[in-house]
Amino acid sequence: MANWDACNWCSVAERKTKAKPKAAGSGTGGRKGRRSALYTGATVSRLNADWVFGPVSGDQEVRRSLRRLRDRSRDLQRNSPTIRWYLRLLQSNVIGAKGPRLAFQSRLGGSGELDKRTNDLLAESFADWARCATADGRLSLLRFALKAVRALAVDGEVFVRRVVGYPHNRFRFALQLLEPDLLDEEYNLDPPPGRGNRVRLGVEVDEWDFPVAYHFWNGYPDDGGRRERVRILASEVRHLFEHERASQTRGIPWAASILANLKMTDGYTEAEVVASRASAQKIGVLKYDDPSSFTPRDPEADGPIQLDASSGELWEAPPGMSLQSWDPQHPNAAFAEFMKAMKREAASGLGLFANTLANSAEAISWSSMRSFLQIERDCWRLVQASVCDPSGLLPWIVEGWLETAALVGAVALPSRDWRPYARHQWKPRGWEWVDPENQAKAAETRLRDGLASPQMILDDQGIDLEDVLEERQEFRRLATAYGEDPDQIMAAWLGQGGTSSSSGSTLSATGPQNGGQGEEDAPEDDGE
């Protein structure tokens, strides 16, 4: 492939004829010029001279920009509608209105079956604690999780501390959310080998880069008074952030790659709104027909010449003057397309479908929306994993809660060792099927062919099989208690005919009214 440098347009034959004879003992013809890169992405020219390059560790990259990135991300959180909408989507899709569901799974020693009695006791006790989970007494566990996920995206990292010995609840356990501002990224120590642990960006690590402790300030700079660093053991703190490099100790805001463009886009939008408002006012200027007839006026004595316009009125300009209109053409005709392009770029940086981030269903077909929705949900599941997976935030909280509660006797376990009863699973929220009818048929086929179990099918939608069975059992119990036949009620709801006794007609009247078809059977609208 030819080299397209500015001084390298001649043919190979011409270069050979113009080449200087090689110097004695030289394998390069005596040339000491710059070598051409074998990859075009590595070439250096006047067009990419400002492209940053050089071997820099992950921590050094973060250290140089972390504070400013965090401050700017928080500013957009406050003032950018795009970022505020994204954060609502994040909280809704990762945590949801009800939050992930906890299922304790301790088993009986002899049979290996689930110990339902102990599991129900633990679930009830944990739910009691989760109603007020934070040390300041303000947030439930659900609200705490929503806040933590939001902070994770805005700040790029979140620090959660387990407070053991907390005096304000019977479990002696609480959570504390520590803001990353309190962990000084300028605090770094690199002692000689064998002389202690290193400190990277406020995080103390051992020789394997395993976190040992975190050095937090005990206050903010504007709190007043003297600040001191407090060393908190890593066993008390869970530090969540997205690792982009192996040598990275701190996290950066998720919108780091689009912060500058979002700020410029917001400024452009503001300018266009101001210009459009001025255009709508239709401002006019009085102009002298003969400039030589202009006589300076005393603004205080005579005042400015003004014509106040109202709807349906015509003016008469003063003698020797004419009205010249000023009519800027706004909004700009290209404004909408430009904003779409900016939204697409921002959506790519945040891992969203552009129409979702723009809160618009314009020019999108049903099939395209369905495809992008599946990709989008996979991105949400990646975030859910950092919260609900065994190494995530919520399992770490459960283990700390159970250990402390068992130690203080707040939970009566069958044995003193709490570890056998710590087995549990967090099930994050799921989503309804995008194409219910076809996906239900596919699930039926998988079940029939032995390729899936009911649990697997329901897990995709965030539904627990045990909850379904318990709800069905409770439904039959309630129907029988009120003198209804549960089978007839179900038949009426499913459109299979039959009538229920006495007040059963009221129940059946609330069922599907489209000839036995539910929403899943309604004809699709391709949206085009």
N, C-alpha and C positions, 0 to 999 in steps of 0.2 A: 504493500500500500504506500502511495506517495506521501511524502512529508509535506504538509501544507504551510510551513513557516513562511514568513513574508519574503525572505531572501532565498527561497528554495523552489522557485518555479521552473527552473531550467530542466531540461531533460537529463537523463542519466548519461547519454553520450556527451552532451555539452559539459557536464560536470567533470567527466573523465579528461576531456581535452584541456579544461581550465585548471585541473588539479595540479598542485605544486608537487614536485618530486619529494619523495619521502626522505626525511633526514636519516642519516646513518644510525642504525641501532634503534630506530623508532618503528613501532608497529602501528602507529596511527598517523603516519605522514607528517609528524611534527605539529599536528593541530592540537591545541589545548582548549578548543572551544567547548561550548556546552553540548552535552550529548542529547540526542532526541529521545523522548520517552517512548517506550514500546506501547504504552496505553495512552489513548488520547485524553483520558481523564486525569493523567498525571502531567500533561504538558503545562508549561508556564509561559504566559504571554501577557501582553498589556491588557487583554480582556479579562483575565482571571488573576491578575497580580495581587488582588486583595483577598484571595481565597486562603483562608487560614490553613496552615499545615505545620507539622512538626510533632515529634513524639511527646505527648503530654498524658500523664496518668489520669484515670477517671476522677480521682479526688481533686486534682489540680483544675480540671475542667469545671467541676462543680464549685470549688472554692472561689474561683474568680467571678462567678455570675450568680451564685445561689441567692444572695440577699436581694439583689435587684430583681431577679426573676420572680421571687416570691412576692415582693412588694407590688410589682406590676400585675401579677396574676390576681392579687387581692383587689387591686384597683378595678380591673375588668369584672371581677365578681360583683363589685358594688355597682358598676355603671354600664356594663355591656349587656344588652338584652340577649345577645347570642350566648354568652357564657352563662347567664342566669338560667336560660332555658335548658342548656346542656346539663347543668347541675341538677335541675329538677328531673330530667330524664334519667340521669345517673342514679339518683336516690330511688326513683320509682322502679327502675328495672333491676337494680342490684339488691336492694333491701325490700322494697314494696311497702304497701300500707299495713300489712300484718307482720312483716318481718319473716326471716327464716324460721322453720319449725324445728324444735328440738325433740329428739326421740332417744331416751335412755335405753340401752340394750344390754344391761347386765343379765347374766344367765344363771340358772340353778346349777350347782356343782354336780349333782348326780346325773340328771337327765339331759342337761345341756339346753333345756328349753328356756325361753325368756322368763325372767323373774318378774312377772307382771306387778306383783304387790310392791316390790322394792322400786321398780321403775316408775310406777305411779306416784309413790311417795317422793322420789327425787324430782319428778316433773312438777309436782305440786309445790314443793319447797323452793325449787328454782324459780318458778313463776312468781312466788311470793316475794323473793328477793329482787327479781327483775323489775318489779313495779317502781322501785327507786334504787337505781344501780350506781349512781355517781356519788362521789364523796361530798359534793356540794348540795346534794339532796334535790337537785332540780330535774334530772332526766331519768326516764325509764331506760331499760336496755335497748328498746326499739329506737327511741329518740337519740340515744347515745350512738347507736350504729349508724343512723342517718347522718348525724353530725360528723362522725369519724370518716365516712366515705366521702362526704363533701370536702372535708379538710384534706383528705388524701389526694383528691384531684386538684384542688386549688394550690396547696402548699407543696405537693409532690411527695409528702411523707407525713406520717402521723405517729405519735408516741402515746401509748396507753400504759398506764402504771396500775398494777394491782396493789391496792392498799389493804394490807393484812393487819388485823387488830383494830379495824375501824369501830368507833364506839357507838355509832348511832343506829345500828340494826343488830338483830340477834345472831346474824351469821358472822359478824365481825369482819366483813369483807365489802369492799367498794372499788370503784374504778375512778381513775383520774386521767383526763385528757391533757397532755402537755403540749403546748405549741412549740414548733421548731425554732422560733425566735430565741427561746431560752437555752438552746443548745448552741454554744458559740462555735461557729465554723472556723473562727480564727485561732482557736485553741488547739495547737498541734505540738506534740512532743515526740522526739525520736532519740531515745537514749541508746547508748552503746549496747551491743548484744550481751544478754545476761544481766543487765542493770535495770530491768523493769519492763513494763508494758509500754507500747507506743500509744499515742493519742492522735487520732485522725479526725479532724473537723469536729472535735468535742466528744468522739466516741473512743473509748479505751479498748484496745484489742490486744490479743496475745500474739505469739509468733505465727499462728495459723490464721490470723485475721479474724479470730472468733471474738465476738463482743464480750467484754468483761464487765464494763461499767459505762455509764453515761454521765457526763459532767454538765449539769444544768445550772444556770443562774437561778438564784432564789427570788428574782424580781425582774421587771422590765426597766429599761434605761430611764423612762420618764416617770417611774414610780417615786423617785426621790430617795435619798439615803444611800448608804453604801451597799453595793451588791457583792455577793460571794457565790462561788461555785459550790454546788452540792453534788457529791458523788453518789449516784444511785446504781445499785447492782443491776446487771443485765437480766438477772432472773426475775426482777420486778417489772421489767419494761418490755413491751413488744413494739418493735420498730418496723413499721410497714412502709415500703417504698418499692418502686419498680427498678430492678437491677438492669441497667443497660450495659454496664461494663463490669468485668471481674474485679477491678481495682476501685470500685465505687462504694463509698461508705454512706453517702447521703443521697436523697432523692430530689428531683427537680419537678416543678409544676408540669402537669400533663399538657398544658397548652403552650409550652415553651416555644415550640416551632412556629406558632401562629400568632404569638402575642403582638409582634410588630405590625403585621398585616391587619389584625383586628383593630388595633388602635388607629391605624391610618384609615381603615374603612369607616370606623365610627366618626372620625373627623370629617371625612368626605360626606357622609350622610348628614351630619350637622350643617355643613356648608351648603349642601343642596337644599335642605329644608329652609335655611335662612334665605337663600336666593329665590326659592319658590314663593316664600311669603312676600318678599319684596316685589316679585313679578305680579303677584295677585293684587297688590295695592295700586298698580298702574300710576306711578309717580310721573308728574309733568313738571317742566321747567319753563318759566317765562323768559323769552329771549328778545333783546332789542333788535329791531329790524335794521337800524342804522347804528352801528357801534359808536359813531361820532356824537350821537345825541345822548349818550350815557352821561348822567349827572350823578356824582356820588351822593349817597343818602346817609343821613345820620341814623344809625340803627336804633338809638335810644329815643330820639325825638320823633322820627317818622315811622319807625318800625319796618319790618320786612313786608314786601308785597306778597300777599297770600290769597289764594282762591280756594275756599273750602268747597269740596264737591260732595253732592248727595245724589242718590239714585234719581234718574229722570231729569236732572238739571242740565242746562246749557250755560256756558259762561260767555261773557264779553270781555276780551282781553283789554287792558289799558291801551290808550293811543300810542302807536309807535312800538308796540310789543306784540309778539305772537307766542302761541303755546307750542312748545316742542316736547313730545312725549318721550318717556324713557321706559322701554318695555323689554326687559331681559326675558329670554325664552327659557323658562324653567317650569317644571322639572325637565332636565335634559332627556332627550329621547333615548339615549343609550344608558340611562341610569339603571333601569330594571335589569338589562342583560349584564351590566357590569357587576351589580350586586349579586346576581346569580352565580357568576364566576367566583366571586369572593366567598360566597357561602359554600360552594363546592370545595374550595381549597380548605376552608376552616373545618368542614365536615371530614375531609380526609385526615387532617391532623388530629381530630378527636375520635376517629373510628366510627363515624356515623354516616347514615344515608343523607345525602344533601337535602332531600325534601323533608326529612325528619328534623334536621337542624333548622331549616328555614321555616318550619311549621306550616308547610304548604303541600297540597296535593295537586298542584298545577302540572299538567302535561305528564301524568304518570299513569300507566296502565296497571291493571290488577296483577297481571303476571310479573311485571317488573317490580312492583311493590313487594310481592310475595318473595321474590328472589333476594332482594336487598334486605328484607326483614329477617330472613334466616341468617344472613351474614352478620347483621347487626346484633342479633341475639347471641350469636357465638362470641362476639366481642364482649357483651355483657357477662357472659358466663366466665370469661377470663377474670373479670373483676370479682365475681362471686366466689371464685376459687380462693382468692386471697383472704376472704372473710370466713368461708365455711369449710374449707378443706381441713384435714387433720392438723396441718401445720399453720392454719390460718388464725385469725383473731378470736373468733367465737369459741372454738374448742379450747384454746389457751385460757380463756376466761372461765369456762366451765370447770376445767381441772383445778384452777386456783380456788374457785368458789367451793368445790366439793372438798378439797383438802382442808381448807380453813373451817368450813361448816362441820365437818366430821371431828376436827380437832377440838372445837369448842362445844361439841355436843348438840349443835343446832339441828342436826339430822341424825335420826336413830337408825344406824345401819346394822345389819345382822352381825357384822364383825368389826374389829377395830381398824383393820386395813381398808382404806377407802379405794385403793387402786382397782380391785376387781369390779367395783361399781361405777368406775369412771368411763366405761365404754358407752359411747353415744354417737349420734350422727346428727349433723345439722343439714336440713334439706332446704335449699334456697327456693325462692319463689320461681314458679314456672310461668309459661304462657299458654294461652289457648292456641289450638292449632290454627295455622293460617288458612288451610283449606280443609275444614272439618270433615266434609263428606268423604273425600278421597283418602285423607289420612286415617280416618276411622276404618275404612276398608283395608288399608295397608296394615294397620295394627291387627285387624282381625285375621288377616293372612299370616302375619308373623306368629300370632298365637297358635293358629291351627297347624302351622308347619313346625312348631316347636322352636322357633328362633327367638322368642321373647317370652317373658313372664308378665303377669299383670302388674307386678311392681315396676318393671322396666318401662312399661307403657305409661303408667301413671306418673313416674318420676320425671318424665320429659315435660309434663305439664305442672310439675310442682305439687302433685297430689299424693298423699300418703294412703296406701291400701288399707292400713289398719283404721285410719280415720273414716274411710268410705264404709267399711264393714260396720264400724260402730254407729255411724250415722244411719245406715240402713236398719240396723237392729233397733235403734232409738225411734226411728220412724214407725216401725211395726208396733212397737210398744205404745207409742202415743195414739196411733190410729185405733188400736184395740181398746185403750183406756177411754176413748171418746165414742165407742160404739160403732166404729167404722171398720169396714173390711179392707185391710191394706192391699190385698190383691186386686180388688175392684178399683181402688183409687189408682193403682199403678196402671191398670188396663185402660182407665179413662184418660190418664195422662199420655199414654203411649198411643192413643187413638185406636185401640183394639175393641172398642164397643164396651157394652156393659154399663151398668149404673150402680152407684153406691147407695147405700141405705140412708134414709132420713136426709141429713144435711150433706150427704156426699155430693149432691148436685152442685153445691157451692164450690167444693174442691175441684170437681171436674171442669167447672166453668172457667177456672183460672188456668187450665192447661192450654195446649196449642189450639189455635182457632183456625188453622189453615188446612183443614182436611187431614189432620194427622201428621203434617209436616212441621218439624221444628225449624229453627233458624238454620240448622246445618243443611236441611234439604231445600232451602230456598234457592231459586236460580241465581247464578253468579252474575255480577255486573263487572264487566271487564274494565270499567272506569274510563274507557276511551271515548 
